[in-house]
Amino acid sequence: MLVALTCMVAAQQRTASTAPPPTVTPQSYPADQVQTGQARFASQCGFCHGRDLLGSDTGPDLTRSLLVAQDLRGDKIGPLVKAGRVDKGMPSFDVNDADLAAIVAYIHDQKVKMDALIGGRRSVDVAQLQTGNAEAGRNYFDANCSTCHSATGDLAGVGMRFQGLPLLQRMLYPTGRGVAAPKVTVQVTPQEIVTGTLVSQDEFTISVTDAGGMRRNFAADAVKFTVDDKLSAHLDQIGKYTDNDMHNVLTYLQTLQTAR
């Protein structure tokens, strides 16, 4: 959703080892507003930026955004969200003031937390990621990932396309180019079943774009629905990985340098 927030500073080519820009005007928000914003951000923006704001192939790390650092209670984030940056792949969004304020609150709260981490969050070089054991990574992959992926199929040559941190990001949050939004089936009544592309989902509302291109909104507690999200297994896996597991799998994936 906020894919263009760091495009203004793209020329600086910030790296993971570069300190994030400091917040110009420190600000705090009520805990309930931040919590609401977290849910709204996850459903509206998480596909591009990750649920924790740390970015993906299609969206930058918002905690390292100069625009976010200079924002004061939405005075810069808000207009950008509503106007969009179509030339950068970000459409405009019709977000009500309360939801937008909550999203802004969560962005700032998350930036404060990330800035406070000791040791320089994500200040890593590629060499620091090369600590895994490829054979152990292969064993982990075969046991946990091979149901959906194949070293000689969809992941053939992945070690040539991505290395180091970009590959780790892709492994943990695979929301890159070419990854379709999850499909959702919503059963409105026993007589009507709506199938379409998931637009957003939270504890109150589920929105889909149906086969005819129309956006449909449903009260979450009034319908039955299932979400077919091929990426959910990656989110589930995050809670199971140890640090060694992640480095081992990363090292194994980097050995996959032969394309189909």
C-alpha positions as CSV (number, residue, x, y, z in Angstrom):
1,M,0.0,0.0,0.0
2,L,2.7,2.5,0.9
3,V,5.1,1.2,-1.7
4,A,6.4,4.6,-2.7
5,L,7.3,6.0,0.8
6,T,11.0,5.6,0.3
7,C,11.1,6.3,-3.4
8,M,12.0,9.9,-2.7
9,V,15.4,8.7,-1.4
10,A,16.0,5.9,-3.8
11,A,19.0,7.7,-5.2
12,Q,20.8,7.3,-1.9
13,Q,20.7,3.5,-2.3
14,R,20.4,2.8,1.4
15,T,21.8,-0.6,2.5
16,A,21.0,-2.8,5.4
17,S,24.3,-1.6,7.1
18,T,23.3,2.1,6.9
19,A,21.7,3.5,10.0
20,P,18.0,4.4,9.5
21,P,17.2,8.2,9.4
22,P,16.2,9.6,12.9
23,T,12.7,10.7,13.5
24,V,12.6,14.5,13.2
25,T,9.7,15.0,15.6
26,P,9.4,12.2,18.2
27,Q,5.7,11.3,18.7
28,S,3.7,8.7,20.6
29,Y,0.2,7.2,20.1
30,P,-2.4,5.4,22.3
31,A,-1.8,1.7,22.5
32,D,-5.3,0.9,21.2
33,Q,-4.8,3.1,18.2
34,V,-1.5,1.4,17.4
35,Q,-3.1,-2.0,17.8
36,T,-5.8,-1.0,15.4
37,G,-3.2,0.3,13.0
38,Q,-1.3,-2.9,13.1
39,A,-4.4,-4.9,12.0
40,R,-5.2,-2.4,9.2
41,F,-1.5,-2.3,8.1
42,A,-1.3,-6.1,7.9
43,S,-4.4,-6.4,5.8
44,Q,-3.9,-3.4,3.6
45,C,-0.1,-3.0,3.3
46,G,1.5,-6.2,4.5
47,F,1.5,-7.8,1.0
48,C,4.1,-5.3,-0.1
49,H,5.8,-4.2,3.1
50,G,5.6,-7.2,5.3
51,R,3.5,-7.2,8.5
52,D,6.4,-5.6,10.4
53,L,7.1,-2.8,7.9
54,L,10.6,-4.3,7.1
55,G,9.9,-4.5,3.3
56,S,9.9,-7.1,0.5
57,D,10.7,-7.2,-3.2
58,T,7.8,-5.0,-4.0
59,G,7.8,-2.6,-1.1
60,P,10.6,-0.8,0.8
61,D,11.4,-1.0,4.5
62,L,9.3,1.8,5.9
63,T,11.3,2.0,9.2
64,R,14.2,3.3,7.0
65,S,12.0,5.8,5.0
66,L,13.1,9.4,5.1
67,L,9.5,10.4,4.4
68,V,8.4,8.5,7.5
69,A,11.2,10.0,9.6
70,Q,10.0,13.5,8.6
71,D,6.3,12.8,8.9
72,L,4.4,14.5,11.7
73,R,1.2,12.6,12.6
74,G,0.4,11.8,9.0
75,D,1.1,15.1,7.3
76,K,3.3,13.4,4.7
77,I,2.2,9.8,4.8
78,G,-1.5,10.6,4.6
79,P,-1.4,12.7,1.3
80,L,0.8,10.1,-0.3
81,V,-1.5,7.2,0.6
82,K,-4.5,9.1,-0.8
83,A,-2.8,10.4,-3.9
84,G,-0.6,7.3,-4.6
85,R,2.4,7.1,-6.9
86,V,1.1,5.2,-9.9
87,D,4.4,5.6,-11.7
88,K,6.1,3.7,-8.9
89,G,3.5,1.0,-8.7
90,M,1.5,2.5,-5.9
91,P,-2.2,3.2,-6.5
92,S,-4.2,5.7,-4.6
93,F,-6.3,4.5,-1.7
94,D,-9.6,5.6,-0.3
95,V,-8.9,5.3,3.4
96,N,-11.1,6.8,6.0
97,D,-9.4,9.3,8.5
98,A,-9.6,6.9,11.5
99,D,-8.0,4.0,9.7
100,L,-5.3,6.2,8.1
101,A,-4.5,7.7,11.5
102,A,-4.2,4.3,13.0
103,I,-1.9,3.1,10.2
104,V,0.3,6.2,10.8
105,A,0.3,5.4,14.5
106,Y,1.5,1.9,13.9
107,I,4.2,2.9,11.4
108,H,5.7,5.4,13.8
109,D,5.4,3.0,16.8
110,Q,7.2,0.3,14.8
111,K,9.9,2.7,13.7
112,V,10.6,3.7,17.3
113,K,10.9,0.0,18.3
114,M,13.2,-0.9,15.4
115,D,15.4,2.2,16.0
116,A,15.8,1.2,19.7
117,L,17.1,-2.3,19.0
118,I,20.7,-2.6,20.2
119,G,23.5,-3.4,17.8
120,G,22.0,-1.8,14.7
121,R,19.0,-3.7,13.4
122,R,19.7,-5.6,10.2
123,S,23.2,-4.2,10.0
124,V,24.5,-7.2,8.3
125,D,26.8,-7.9,5.4
126,V,26.5,-10.9,3.1
127,A,29.4,-12.6,4.7
128,Q,27.6,-12.5,8.1
129,L,24.8,-14.6,6.6
130,Q,27.2,-17.3,5.2
131,T,27.3,-19.2,8.5
132,G,24.9,-22.0,7.8
133,N,25.4,-25.7,6.8
134,A,24.1,-26.5,3.4
135,E,23.5,-30.2,4.1
136,A,21.6,-29.4,7.3
137,G,19.6,-26.8,5.2
138,R,18.8,-29.4,2.6
139,N,17.5,-31.8,5.3
140,Y,15.3,-29.0,6.7
141,F,14.1,-28.1,3.3
142,D,13.2,-31.7,2.4
143,A,11.3,-32.1,5.7
144,N,9.4,-28.7,5.7
145,C,9.4,-27.1,2.3
146,S,9.4,-29.8,-0.4
147,T,5.6,-30.2,-0.3
148,C,5.3,-26.8,-2.2
149,H,8.8,-26.3,-3.6
150,S,11.4,-28.2,-5.6
151,A,15.1,-27.6,-5.8
152,T,15.0,-28.7,-9.5
153,G,11.6,-27.1,-10.2
154,D,10.4,-23.7,-9.1
155,L,13.5,-22.9,-7.1
156,A,16.0,-24.0,-9.7
157,G,18.6,-21.3,-10.1
158,V,17.3,-19.2,-7.1
159,G,20.9,-19.0,-5.9
160,M,21.8,-17.1,-9.0
161,R,18.8,-14.7,-8.9
162,F,19.2,-13.8,-5.2
163,Q,22.0,-13.8,-2.7
164,G,22.4,-12.9,0.9
165,L,19.9,-10.6,2.5
166,P,17.6,-10.4,-0.5
167,L,17.3,-14.2,-0.6
168,L,16.7,-14.3,3.1
169,Q,13.9,-11.7,2.8
170,R,12.4,-13.6,-0.1
171,M,12.5,-16.8,1.9
172,L,10.8,-15.3,4.9
173,Y,8.4,-13.0,3.2
174,P,7.9,-14.2,-0.4
175,T,5.7,-11.4,-1.6
176,G,7.8,-10.5,-4.7
177,R,6.9,-9.8,-8.3
178,G,4.7,-12.4,-9.9
179,V,3.2,-13.5,-6.6
180,A,-0.6,-13.3,-7.0
181,A,-2.8,-12.1,-4.2
182,P,-4.5,-15.0,-2.4
183,K,-7.9,-16.1,-3.5
184,V,-10.7,-16.1,-1.1
185,T,-14.1,-17.9,-1.3
186,V,-16.9,-16.1,0.5
187,Q,-20.2,-17.9,1.1
188,V,-22.7,-15.2,1.5
189,T,-25.8,-17.3,1.8
190,P,-26.4,-21.0,1.0
191,Q,-27.4,-19.8,-2.5
192,E,-24.5,-17.5,-3.3
193,I,-20.8,-18.2,-3.4
194,V,-18.5,-15.3,-4.3
195,T,-14.9,-16.2,-5.4
196,G,-12.4,-13.5,-6.0
197,T,-9.1,-11.9,-5.1
198,L,-8.6,-10.9,-1.5
199,V,-8.4,-7.1,-1.1
200,S,-8.3,-6.9,2.7
201,Q,-9.3,-8.8,5.7
202,D,-9.5,-7.9,9.4
203,E,-11.7,-8.9,12.4
204,F,-14.6,-6.8,11.1
205,T,-14.6,-6.9,7.3
206,I,-13.5,-9.0,4.4
207,S,-13.2,-7.4,1.0
208,V,-12.8,-9.2,-2.4
209,T,-12.7,-8.3,-6.0
210,D,-15.0,-10.7,-7.7
211,A,-14.7,-12.3,-11.1
212,G,-16.4,-9.3,-12.8
213,G,-13.9,-6.8,-11.3
214,M,-16.4,-5.4,-8.7
215,R,-15.2,-4.9,-5.1
216,R,-17.4,-6.6,-2.6
217,N,-17.3,-6.0,1.2
218,F,-18.8,-8.4,3.7
219,A,-19.1,-8.3,7.5
220,A,-16.7,-11.0,8.7
221,D,-19.1,-12.3,11.3
222,A,-22.0,-12.6,8.9
223,V,-20.5,-14.8,6.2
224,K,-18.5,-18.0,6.0
225,F,-15.2,-17.8,4.1
226,T,-12.0,-19.6,3.4
227,V,-8.7,-18.1,2.3
228,D,-6.5,-20.0,-0.1
229,D,-3.2,-18.3,0.6
230,K,-0.2,-20.1,-0.8
231,L,2.1,-17.9,1.2
232,S,0.6,-18.7,4.6
233,A,3.0,-21.7,5.0
234,H,5.9,-19.2,5.1
235,L,4.3,-17.2,7.8
236,D,3.7,-20.4,9.8
237,Q,7.3,-21.4,9.3
238,I,8.6,-18.2,10.9
239,G,7.4,-19.4,14.3
240,K,9.3,-22.6,13.9
241,Y,12.7,-21.5,12.5
242,T,15.6,-21.3,14.9
243,D,18.4,-18.9,13.9
244,N,20.5,-22.0,12.8
245,D,17.6,-23.3,10.7
246,M,17.3,-20.0,8.8
247,H,21.0,-19.8,8.1
248,N,21.2,-23.4,7.1
249,V,18.3,-23.1,4.7
250,L,19.6,-19.9,3.3
251,T,23.0,-21.5,2.7
252,Y,21.4,-24.4,1.0
253,L,19.2,-22.2,-1.3
254,Q,22.3,-20.3,-2.3
255,T,23.8,-23.6,-3.7
256,L,20.8,-23.8,-6.1
257,Q,22.5,-22.1,-9.0
258,T,21.5,-24.3,-11.9
259,A,18.4,-23.2,-13.8
260,R,15.9,-25.5,-15.3
